[in-house]
Amino acid sequence: MGEKIKVGLIYGSARKGRFCDKVAAWAAEEIAGSGEFSIDVIDPAVLLPQVLYEALSPQQQATLWQRMAAADAFVVVTPEYNHGYPAALKSLIDSVGAEWQAKPVAFVSYGGVSGGLRAVEQLRLVFAELHTVTIRDAVSFAGAWEQFDDAGRLREPGRAKRSMATMLARLRWWALALRDARGAMPYAPAA
Ligand SMILES: Cc1cc2nc3c(=O)[nH]c(=O)nc-3n(C[C@H](O)[C@H](O)[C@H](O)COP(=O)(O)O)c2cc1C
């Protein structure tokens, strides 16, 4: 097998006591378990408060840019807040520019009845502006807190694992195709 596909795993929540830790840990295990991806965890809670107030030091900003630039693909793990996505996630998204371009973005979402899908639909609009390709297939946890036990294990993992496998297969295809394309020619600048 060739070089692993580098995935930036982005936490959507920066809330104290967030459920995101459980969902993102499950996602990381699945992604790493496939054997085809390496993971860089990008967590707004670690970058906060700087990322919220756009006050990253030049060194912190450069490090974030480097990490984002190194990624071949992204998986965003997001909850739904008032039918949208968290402000901390938007702030993180906006603190990076060209590093997003011509790369695929996939979603793992969670929440109440909607499973975070309304947040994901809004994020697709945002990511279109950033010249990314969003992956149609996603993983979604409705009533997420009932689906995971206290240790962060899924009570009935079968369906989520199948959704994740489909999503990762699509993500892999786009990540490899776009990595090759970016290597062959620069992503076209606006005329
Ligand atoms: C400010 C706020 C707004 C919320 N709005 C929604 C919502 O619109 N739909 C939904 O399904 N869940 C909603 N929830 C419930 C969250 O999905 C749930 O609390 C989840 O655990 C939040 O993720 P986090 O703990 O990782 O921050 C909301 C939670 C918060 C804190």
The ligand as an ORCA input file, in Angstrom:
! r2SCAN-3c Opt
* xyz 0 1
  C     -26.995     25.791     22.265
  C     -27.513     24.423     21.911
  C     -28.442     24.282     20.914
  C     -28.909     23.012     20.537
  N     -29.762     22.883     19.494
  C     -30.062     21.656     19.022
  C     -30.801     21.504     17.810
  O     -31.204     22.452     17.173
  N     -31.044     20.252     17.374
  C     -30.589     19.144     18.048
  O     -30.819     18.034     17.609
  N     -29.908     19.256     19.192
  C     -29.615     20.491     19.688
  N     -28.880     20.619     20.831
  C     -28.509     19.409     21.549
  C     -27.107     18.993     21.117
  O     -27.175     18.279     19.899
  C     -26.481     18.148     22.207
  O     -26.448     18.889     23.407
  C     -25.069     17.728     21.849
  O     -24.559     16.927     22.875
  C     -24.174     18.947     21.652
  O     -22.892     18.554     21.319
  P     -21.641     18.817     22.301
  O     -22.040     18.261     23.656
  O     -20.512     18.039     21.703
  O     -21.387     20.289     22.327
  C     -28.431     21.876     21.228
  C     -27.499     22.029     22.260
  C     -27.029     23.284     22.587
  C     -25.972     23.416     23.665
*
